[in-house]
């Protein structure tokens, strides 16, 4: 199959798949939620995160860990102050 004739078929297949499934943003949000709520000590990449790109998964996992530790502010951003308070308690 030539590339010229394959492109319309690939584009149609891509559009069909995109309309049937979740958006990437929804997949990322679900993955993050699973990581935040999973039991302590559970490791490995959850099934909900299987479609998340590896680079994105690392960032999401780190963000979820910071939230679980209580190191985020009311807007979900990392708070160095909260991290230092937590370290002082230990």
Phi and psi restraints in degrees (range 20) as a CNS / XPLOR table:
assign (resid 1 and name C) (resid 2 and name N)
       (resid 2 and name CA) (resid 2 and name C) 1.0 -75.5 20.0 2
assign (resid 2 and name N) (resid 2 and name CA)
       (resid 2 and name C) (resid 3 and name N) 1.0 152.2 20.0 2
assign (resid 2 and name C) (resid 3 and name N)
       (resid 3 and name CA) (resid 3 and name C) 1.0 -60.1 20.0 2
assign (resid 3 and name N) (resid 3 and name CA)
       (resid 3 and name C) (resid 4 and name N) 1.0 -37.7 20.0 2
assign (resid 3 and name C) (resid 4 and name N)
       (resid 4 and name CA) (resid 4 and name C) 1.0 -61.9 20.0 2
assign (resid 4 and name N) (resid 4 and name CA)
       (resid 4 and name C) (resid 5 and name N) 1.0 -38.5 20.0 2
assign (resid 4 and name C) (resid 5 and name N)
       (resid 5 and name CA) (resid 5 and name C) 1.0 -86.2 20.0 2
assign (resid 5 and name N) (resid 5 and name CA)
       (resid 5 and name C) (resid 6 and name N) 1.0 -21.0 20.0 2
assign (resid 5 and name C) (resid 6 and name N)
       (resid 6 and name CA) (resid 6 and name C) 1.0 -79.7 20.0 2
assign (resid 6 and name N) (resid 6 and name CA)
       (resid 6 and name C) (resid 7 and name N) 1.0 -29.7 20.0 2
assign (resid 6 and name C) (resid 7 and name N)
       (resid 7 and name CA) (resid 7 and name C) 1.0 -58.1 20.0 2
assign (resid 7 and name N) (resid 7 and name CA)
       (resid 7 and name C) (resid 8 and name N) 1.0 -47.5 20.0 2
assign (resid 7 and name C) (resid 8 and name N)
       (resid 8 and name CA) (resid 8 and name C) 1.0 -61.2 20.0 2
assign (resid 8 and name N) (resid 8 and name CA)
       (resid 8 and name C) (resid 9 and name N) 1.0 -36.2 20.0 2
assign (resid 8 and name C) (resid 9 and name N)
       (resid 9 and name CA) (resid 9 and name C) 1.0 -67.1 20.0 2
assign (resid 9 and name N) (resid 9 and name CA)
       (resid 9 and name C) (resid 10 and name N) 1.0 -44.9 20.0 2
assign (resid 9 and name C) (resid 10 and name N)
       (resid 10 and name CA) (resid 10 and name C) 1.0 -63.8 20.0 2
assign (resid 10 and name N) (resid 10 and name CA)
       (resid 10 and name C) (resid 11 and name N) 1.0 -41.2 20.0 2
assign (resid 10 and name C) (resid 11 and name N)
       (resid 11 and name CA) (resid 11 and name C) 1.0 -63.9 20.0 2
assign (resid 11 and name N) (resid 11 and name CA)
       (resid 11 and name C) (resid 12 and name N) 1.0 -43.0 20.0 2
assign (resid 11 and name C) (resid 12 and name N)
       (resid 12 and name CA) (resid 12 and name C) 1.0 -64.2 20.0 2
assign (resid 12 and name N) (resid 12 and name CA)
       (resid 12 and name C) (resid 13 and name N) 1.0 -41.5 20.0 2
assign (resid 12 and name C) (resid 13 and name N)
       (resid 13 and name CA) (resid 13 and name C) 1.0 -65.0 20.0 2
assign (resid 13 and name N) (resid 13 and name CA)
       (resid 13 and name C) (resid 14 and name N) 1.0 -40.2 20.0 2
assign (resid 13 and name C) (resid 14 and name N)
       (resid 14 and name CA) (resid 14 and name C) 1.0 -63.7 20.0 2
assign (resid 14 and name N) (resid 14 and name CA)
       (resid 14 and name C) (resid 15 and name N) 1.0 -44.2 20.0 2
assign (resid 14 and name C) (resid 15 and name N)
       (resid 15 and name CA) (resid 15 and name C) 1.0 -64.3 20.0 2
assign (resid 15 and name N) (resid 15 and name CA)
       (resid 15 and name C) (resid 16 and name N) 1.0 -39.6 20.0 2
assign (resid 15 and name C) (resid 16 and name N)
       (resid 16 and name CA) (resid 16 and name C) 1.0 -63.8 20.0 2
assign (resid 16 and name N) (resid 16 and name CA)
       (resid 16 and name C) (resid 17 and name N) 1.0 -45.7 20.0 2
assign (resid 16 and name C) (resid 17 and name N)
       (resid 17 and name CA) (resid 17 and name C) 1.0 -64.4 20.0 2
assign (resid 17 and name N) (resid 17 and name CA)
       (resid 17 and name C) (resid 18 and name N) 1.0 -41.3 20.0 2
assign (resid 17 and name C) (resid 18 and name N)
       (resid 18 and name CA) (resid 18 and name C) 1.0 -64.6 20.0 2
assign (resid 18 and name N) (resid 18 and name CA)
       (resid 18 and name C) (resid 19 and name N) 1.0 -35.0 20.0 2
assign (resid 18 and name C) (resid 19 and name N)
       (resid 19 and name CA) (resid 19 and name C) 1.0 -76.3 20.0 2
assign (resid 19 and name N) (resid 19 and name CA)
       (resid 19 and name C) (resid 20 and name N) 1.0 -22.9 20.0 2
assign (resid 19 and name C) (resid 20 and name N)
       (resid 20 and name CA) (resid 20 and name C) 1.0 -87.4 20.0 2
assign (resid 20 and name N) (resid 20 and name CA)
       (resid 20 and name C) (resid 21 and name N) 1.0 -28.4 20.0 2
assign (resid 20 and name C) (resid 21 and name N)
       (resid 21 and name CA) (resid 21 and name C) 1.0 -108.5 20.0 2
assign (resid 21 and name N) (resid 21 and name CA)
       (resid 21 and name C) (resid 22 and name N) 1.0 -175.0 20.0 2
assign (resid 21 and name C) (resid 22 and name N)
       (resid 22 and name CA) (resid 22 and name C) 1.0 -76.2 20.0 2
assign (resid 22 and name N) (resid 22 and name CA)
       (resid 22 and name C) (resid 23 and name N) 1.0 156.9 20.0 2
assign (resid 22 and name C) (resid 23 and name N)
       (resid 23 and name CA) (resid 23 and name C) 1.0 -75.0 20.0 2
assign (resid 23 and name N) (resid 23 and name CA)
       (resid 23 and name C) (resid 24 and name N) 1.0 160.9 20.0 2
assign (resid 23 and name C) (resid 24 and name N)
       (resid 24 and name CA) (resid 24 and name C) 1.0 -61.2 20.0 2
assign (resid 24 and name N) (resid 24 and name CA)
       (resid 24 and name C) (resid 25 and name N) 1.0 -38.2 20.0 2
assign (resid 24 and name C) (resid 25 and name N)
       (resid 25 and name CA) (resid 25 and name C) 1.0 -60.4 20.0 2
assign (resid 25 and name N) (resid 25 and name CA)
       (resid 25 and name C) (resid 26 and name N) 1.0 -41.5 20.0 2
assign (resid 25 and name C) (resid 26 and name N)
       (resid 26 and name CA) (resid 26 and name C) 1.0 -65.6 20.0 2
assign (resid 26 and name N) (resid 26 and name CA)
       (resid 26 and name C) (resid 27 and name N) 1.0 -39.6 20.0 2
assign (resid 26 and name C) (resid 27 and name N)
       (resid 27 and name CA) (resid 27 and name C) 1.0 -62.8 20.0 2
assign (resid 27 and name N) (resid 27 and name CA)
       (resid 27 and name C) (resid 28 and name N) 1.0 -43.8 20.0 2
assign (resid 27 and name C) (resid 28 and name N)
       (resid 28 and name CA) (resid 28 and name C) 1.0 -63.9 20.0 2
assign (resid 28 and name N) (resid 28 and name CA)
       (resid 28 and name C) (resid 29 and name N) 1.0 -43.8 20.0 2
assign (resid 28 and name C) (resid 29 and name N)
       (resid 29 and name CA) (resid 29 and name C) 1.0 -62.2 20.0 2
assign (resid 29 and name N) (resid 29 and name CA)
       (resid 29 and name C) (resid 30 and name N) 1.0 -42.5 20.0 2
assign (resid 29 and name C) (resid 30 and name N)
       (resid 30 and name CA) (resid 30 and name C) 1.0 -65.5 20.0 2
assign (resid 30 and name N) (resid 30 and name CA)
       (resid 30 and name C) (resid 31 and name N) 1.0 -42.1 20.0 2
assign (resid 30 and name C) (resid 31 and name N)
       (resid 31 and name CA) (resid 31 and name C) 1.0 -59.7 20.0 2
assign (resid 31 and name N) (resid 31 and name CA)
       (resid 31 and name C) (resid 32 and name N) 1.0 -47.4 20.0 2
assign (resid 31 and name C) (resid 32 and name N)
       (resid 32 and name CA) (resid 32 and name C) 1.0 -61.8 20.0 2
assign (resid 32 and name N) (resid 32 and name CA)
       (resid 32 and name C) (resid 33 and name N) 1.0 -42.8 20.0 2
assign (resid 32 and name C) (resid 33 and name N)
       (resid 33 and name CA) (resid 33 and name C) 1.0 -61.3 20.0 2
assign (resid 33 and name N) (resid 33 and name CA)
       (resid 33 and name C) (resid 34 and name N) 1.0 -43.1 20.0 2
assign (resid 33 and name C) (resid 34 and name N)
       (resid 34 and name CA) (resid 34 and name C) 1.0 -62.6 20.0 2
assign (resid 34 and name N) (resid 34 and name CA)
       (resid 34 and name C) (resid 35 and name N) 1.0 -41.6 20.0 2
assign (resid 34 and name C) (resid 35 and name N)
       (resid 35 and name CA) (resid 35 and name C) 1.0 -65.9 20.0 2
assign (resid 35 and name N) (resid 35 and name CA)
       (resid 35 and name C) (resid 36 and name N) 1.0 -39.4 20.0 2
assign (resid 35 and name C) (resid 36 and name N)
       (resid 36 and name CA) (resid 36 and name C) 1.0 -67.4 20.0 2
assign (resid 36 and name N) (resid 36 and name CA)
       (resid 36 and name C) (resid 37 and name N) 1.0 -38.5 20.0 2
assign (resid 36 and name C) (resid 37 and name N)
       (resid 37 and name CA) (resid 37 and name C) 1.0 -93.1 20.0 2
assign (resid 37 and name N) (resid 37 and name CA)
       (resid 37 and name C) (resid 38 and name N) 1.0 -7.0 20.0 2
assign (resid 37 and name C) (resid 38 and name N)
       (resid 38 and name CA) (resid 38 and name C) 1.0 -70.4 20.0 2
assign (resid 38 and name N) (resid 38 and name CA)
       (resid 38 and name C) (resid 39 and name N) 1.0 153.9 20.0 2
assign (resid 38 and name C) (resid 39 and name N)
       (resid 39 and name CA) (resid 39 and name C) 1.0 -60.0 20.0 2
assign (resid 39 and name N) (resid 39 and name CA)
       (resid 39 and name C) (resid 40 and name N) 1.0 145.6 20.0 2
assign (resid 39 and name C) (resid 40 and name N)
       (resid 40 and name CA) (resid 40 and name C) 1.0 -61.4 20.0 2
assign (resid 40 and name N) (resid 40 and name CA)
       (resid 40 and name C) (resid 41 and name N) 1.0 139.8 20.0 2
assign (resid 40 and name C) (resid 41 and name N)
       (resid 41 and name CA) (resid 41 and name C) 1.0 90.6 20.0 2
assign (resid 41 and name N) (resid 41 and name CA)
       (resid 41 and name C) (resid 42 and name N) 1.0 -14.8 20.0 2
assign (resid 41 and name C) (resid 42 and name N)
       (resid 42 and name CA) (resid 42 and name C) 1.0 -72.8 20.0 2
assign (resid 42 and name N) (resid 42 and name CA)
       (resid 42 and name C) (resid 43 and name N) 1.0 132.3 20.0 2
assign (resid 42 and name C) (resid 43 and name N)
       (resid 43 and name CA) (resid 43 and name C) 1.0 -124.5 20.0 2
assign (resid 43 and name N) (resid 43 and name CA)
       (resid 43 and name C) (resid 44 and name N) 1.0 174.5 20.0 2
assign (resid 43 and name C) (resid 44 and name N)
       (resid 44 and name CA) (resid 44 and name C) 1.0 91.7 20.0 2
assign (resid 44 and name N) (resid 44 and name CA)
       (resid 44 and name C) (resid 45 and name N) 1.0 166.1 20.0 2
assign (resid 44 and name C) (resid 45 and name N)
       (resid 45 and name CA) (resid 45 and name C) 1.0 -85.0 20.0 2
assign (resid 45 and name N) (resid 45 and name CA)
       (resid 45 and name C) (resid 46 and name N) 1.0 117.9 20.0 2
assign (resid 45 and name C) (resid 46 and name N)
       (resid 46 and name CA) (resid 46 and name C) 1.0 -64.2 20.0 2
assign (resid 46 and name N) (resid 46 and name CA)
       (resid 46 and name C) (resid 47 and name N) 1.0 155.6 20.0 2
assign (resid 46 and name C) (resid 47 and name N)
       (resid 47 and name CA) (resid 47 and name C) 1.0 -58.4 20.0 2
assign (resid 47 and name N) (resid 47 and name CA)
       (resid 47 and name C) (resid 48 and name N) 1.0 -34.4 20.0 2
assign (resid 47 and name C) (resid 48 and name N)
       (resid 48 and name CA) (resid 48 and name C) 1.0 -63.1 20.0 2
assign (resid 48 and name N) (resid 48 and name CA)
       (resid 48 and name C) (resid 49 and name N) 1.0 -16.3 20.0 2
assign (resid 48 and name C) (resid 49 and name N)
       (resid 49 and name CA) (resid 49 and name C) 1.0 -104.0 20.0 2
assign (resid 49 and name N) (resid 49 and name CA)
       (resid 49 and name C) (resid 50 and name N) 1.0 6.2 20.0 2
assign (resid 49 and name C) (resid 50 and name N)
       (resid 50 and name CA) (resid 50 and name C) 1.0 -63.0 20.0 2
assign (resid 50 and name N) (resid 50 and name CA)
       (resid 50 and name C) (resid 51 and name N) 1.0 -28.5 20.0 2
assign (resid 50 and name C) (resid 51 and name N)
       (resid 51 and name CA) (resid 51 and name C) 1.0 -95.0 20.0 2
assign (resid 51 and name N) (resid 51 and name CA)
       (resid 51 and name C) (resid 52 and name N) 1.0 6.6 20.0 2
assign (resid 51 and name C) (resid 52 and name N)
       (resid 52 and name CA) (resid 52 and name C) 1.0 -87.0 20.0 2
assign (resid 52 and name N) (resid 52 and name CA)
       (resid 52 and name C) (resid 53 and name N) 1.0 134.9 20.0 2
assign (resid 52 and name C) (resid 53 and name N)
       (resid 53 and name CA) (resid 53 and name C) 1.0 -60.7 20.0 2
assign (resid 53 and name N) (resid 53 and name CA)
       (resid 53 and name C) (resid 54 and name N) 1.0 144.7 20.0 2
assign (resid 53 and name C) (resid 54 and name N)
       (resid 54 and name CA) (resid 54 and name C) 1.0 -56.7 20.0 2
assign (resid 54 and name N) (resid 54 and name CA)
       (resid 54 and name C) (resid 55 and name N) 1.0 -44.3 20.0 2
assign (resid 54 and name C) (resid 55 and name N)
       (resid 55 and name CA) (resid 55 and name C) 1.0 -61.5 20.0 2
assign (resid 55 and name N) (resid 55 and name CA)
       (resid 55 and name C) (resid 56 and name N) 1.0 -41.9 20.0 2
assign (resid 55 and name C) (resid 56 and name N)
       (resid 56 and name CA) (resid 56 and name C) 1.0 -67.8 20.0 2
assign (resid 56 and name N) (resid 56 and name CA)
       (resid 56 and name C) (resid 57 and name N) 1.0 -39.0 20.0 2
assign (resid 56 and name C) (resid 57 and name N)
       (resid 57 and name CA) (resid 57 and name C) 1.0 -60.5 20.0 2
assign (resid 57 and name N) (resid 57 and name CA)
       (resid 57 and name C) (resid 58 and name N) 1.0 -41.2 20.0 2
assign (resid 57 and name C) (resid 58 and name N)
       (resid 58 and name CA) (resid 58 and name C) 1.0 -59.1 20.0 2
assign (resid 58 and name N) (resid 58 and name CA)
       (resid 58 and name C) (resid 59 and name N) 1.0 -43.1 20.0 2
assign (resid 58 and name C) (resid 59 and name N)
       (resid 59 and name CA) (resid 59 and name C) 1.0 -68.0 20.0 2
assign (resid 59 and name N) (resid 59 and name CA)
       (resid 59 and name C) (resid 60 and name N) 1.0 -43.0 20.0 2
assign (resid 59 and name C) (resid 60 and name N)
       (resid 60 and name CA) (resid 60 and name C) 1.0 -63.5 20.0 2
assign (resid 60 and name N) (resid 60 and name CA)
       (resid 60 and name C) (resid 61 and name N) 1.0 -43.9 20.0 2
assign (resid 60 and name C) (resid 61 and name N)
       (resid 61 and name CA) (resid 61 and name C) 1.0 -63.2 20.0 2
assign (resid 61 and name N) (resid 61 and name CA)
       (resid 61 and name C) (resid 62 and name N) 1.0 -41.4 20.0 2
assign (resid 61 and name C) (resid 62 and name N)
       (resid 62 and name CA) (resid 62 and name C) 1.0 -65.4 20.0 2
assign (resid 62 and name N) (resid 62 and name CA)
       (resid 62 and name C) (resid 63 and name N) 1.0 -42.5 20.0 2
assign (resid 62 and name C) (resid 63 and name N)
       (resid 63 and name CA) (resid 63 and name C) 1.0 -62.4 20.0 2
assign (resid 63 and name N) (resid 63 and name CA)
       (resid 63 and name C) (resid 64 and name N) 1.0 -43.7 20.0 2
assign (resid 63 and name C) (resid 64 and name N)
       (resid 64 and name CA) (resid 64 and name C) 1.0 -64.1 20.0 2
assign (resid 64 and name N) (resid 64 and name CA)
       (resid 64 and name C) (resid 65 and name N) 1.0 -40.0 20.0 2
assign (resid 64 and name C) (resid 65 and name N)
       (resid 65 and name CA) (resid 65 and name C) 1.0 -63.0 20.0 2
assign (resid 65 and name N) (resid 65 and name CA)
       (resid 65 and name C) (resid 66 and name N) 1.0 -41.8 20.0 2
assign (resid 65 and name C) (resid 66 and name N)
       (resid 66 and name CA) (resid 66 and name C) 1.0 -63.6 20.0 2
assign (resid 66 and name N) (resid 66 and name CA)
       (resid 66 and name C) (resid 67 and name N) 1.0 -39.0 20.0 2
assign (resid 66 and name C) (resid 67 and name N)
       (resid 67 and name CA) (resid 67 and name C) 1.0 -66.3 20.0 2
assign (resid 67 and name N) (resid 67 and name CA)
       (resid 67 and name C) (resid 68 and name N) 1.0 -44.0 20.0 2
assign (resid 67 and name C) (resid 68 and name N)
       (resid 68 and name CA) (resid 68 and name C) 1.0 -60.8 20.0 2
assign (resid 68 and name N) (resid 68 and name CA)
       (resid 68 and name C) (resid 69 and name N) 1.0 -34.5 20.0 2
assign (resid 68 and name C) (resid 69 and name N)
       (resid 69 and name CA) (resid 69 and name C) 1.0 -79.4 20.0 2
assign (resid 69 and name N) (resid 69 and name CA)
       (resid 69 and name C) (resid 70 and name N) 1.0 -9.4 20.0 2
assign (resid 69 and name C) (resid 70 and name N)
       (resid 70 and name CA) (resid 70 and name C) 1.0 81.8 20.0 2
assign (resid 70 and name N) (resid 70 and name CA)
       (resid 70 and name C) (resid 71 and name N) 1.0 24.3 20.0 2
assign (resid 70 and name C) (resid 71 and name N)
       (resid 71 and name CA) (resid 71 and name C) 1.0 -98.0 20.0 2
assign (resid 71 and name N) (resid 71 and name CA)
       (resid 71 and name C) (resid 72 and name N) 1.0 21.6 20.0 2
assign (resid 71 and name C) (resid 72 and name N)
       (resid 72 and name CA) (resid 72 and name C) 1.0 -118.2 20.0 2
assign (resid 72 and name N) (resid 72 and name CA)
       (resid 72 and name C) (resid 73 and name N) 1.0 153.4 20.0 2
assign (resid 72 and name C) (resid 73 and name N)
       (resid 73 and name CA) (resid 73 and name C) 1.0 -86.5 20.0 2
assign (resid 73 and name N) (resid 73 and name CA)
       (resid 73 and name C) (resid 74 and name N) 1.0 -173.8 20.0 2
assign (resid 73 and name C) (resid 74 and name N)
       (resid 74 and name CA) (resid 74 and name C) 1.0 -64.3 20.0 2
assign (resid 74 and name N) (resid 74 and name CA)
       (resid 74 and name C) (resid 75 and name N) 1.0 -16.5 20.0 2
assign (resid 74 and name C) (resid 75 and name N)
       (resid 75 and name CA) (resid 75 and name C) 1.0 -98.2 20.0 2
assign (resid 75 and name N) (resid 75 and name CA)
       (resid 75 and name C) (resid 76 and name N) 1.0 5.3 20.0 2
assign (resid 75 and name C) (resid 76 and name N)
       (resid 76 and name CA) (resid 76 and name C) 1.0 81.8 20.0 2
assign (resid 76 and name N) (resid 76 and name CA)
       (resid 76 and name C) (resid 77 and name N) 1.0 9.2 20.0 2
assign (resid 76 and name C) (resid 77 and name N)
       (resid 77 and name CA) (resid 77 and name C) 1.0 -91.8 20.0 2
assign (resid 77 and name N) (resid 77 and name CA)
       (resid 77 and name C) (resid 78 and name N) 1.0 149.7 20.0 2
assign (resid 77 and name C) (resid 78 and name N)
       (resid 78 and name CA) (resid 78 and name C) 1.0 -58.3 20.0 2
assign (resid 78 and name N) (resid 78 and name CA)
       (resid 78 and name C) (resid 79 and name N) 1.0 134.7 20.0 2
assign (resid 78 and name C) (resid 79 and name N)
       (resid 79 and name CA) (resid 79 and name C) 1.0 -119.9 20.0 2
assign (resid 79 and name N) (resid 79 and name CA)
       (resid 79 and name C) (resid 80 and name N) 1.0 108.3 20.0 2
assign (resid 79 and name C) (resid 80 and name N)
       (resid 80 and name CA) (resid 80 and name C) 1.0 -61.0 20.0 2
assign (resid 80 and name N) (resid 80 and name CA)
       (resid 80 and name C) (resid 81 and name N) 1.0 -35.9 20.0 2
assign (resid 80 and name C) (resid 81 and name N)
       (resid 81 and name CA) (resid 81 and name C) 1.0 -60.1 20.0 2
assign (resid 81 and name N) (resid 81 and name CA)
       (resid 81 and name C) (resid 82 and name N) 1.0 -46.0 20.0 2
assign (resid 81 and name C) (resid 82 and name N)
       (resid 82 and name CA) (resid 82 and name C) 1.0 -66.2 20.0 2
assign (resid 82 and name N) (resid 82 and name CA)
       (resid 82 and name C) (resid 83 and name N) 1.0 -36.1 20.0 2
assign (resid 82 and name C) (resid 83 and name N)
       (resid 83 and name CA) (resid 83 and name C) 1.0 -65.1 20.0 2
assign (resid 83 and name N) (resid 83 and name CA)
       (resid 83 and name C) (resid 84 and name N) 1.0 -43.8 20.0 2
assign (resid 83 and name C) (resid 84 and name N)
       (resid 84 and name CA) (resid 84 and name C) 1.0 -67.5 20.0 2
assign (resid 84 and name N) (resid 84 and name CA)
       (resid 84 and name C) (resid 85 and name N) 1.0 -37.7 20.0 2
assign (resid 84 and name C) (resid 85 and name N)
       (resid 85 and name CA) (resid 85 and name C) 1.0 -61.1 20.0 2
assign (resid 85 and name N) (resid 85 and name CA)
       (resid 85 and name C) (resid 86 and name N) 1.0 -42.5 20.0 2
assign (resid 85 and name C) (resid 86 and name N)
       (resid 86 and name CA) (resid 86 and name C) 1.0 -64.2 20.0 2
assign (resid 86 and name N) (resid 86 and name CA)
       (resid 86 and name C) (resid 87 and name N) 1.0 -41.7 20.0 2
assign (resid 86 and name C) (resid 87 and name N)
       (resid 87 and name CA) (resid 87 and name C) 1.0 -66.1 20.0 2
assign (resid 87 and name N) (resid 87 and name CA)
       (resid 87 and name C) (resid 88 and name N) 1.0 -35.1 20.0 2
assign (resid 87 and name C) (resid 88 and name N)
       (resid 88 and name CA) (resid 88 and name C) 1.0 -68.7 20.0 2
assign (resid 88 and name N) (resid 88 and name CA)
       (resid 88 and name C) (resid 89 and name N) 1.0 -30.4 20.0 2
assign (resid 88 and name C) (resid 89 and name N)
       (resid 89 and name CA) (resid 89 and name C) 1.0 -72.5 20.0 2
assign (resid 89 and name N) (resid 89 and name CA)
       (resid 89 and name C) (resid 90 and name N) 1.0 -22.1 20.0 2
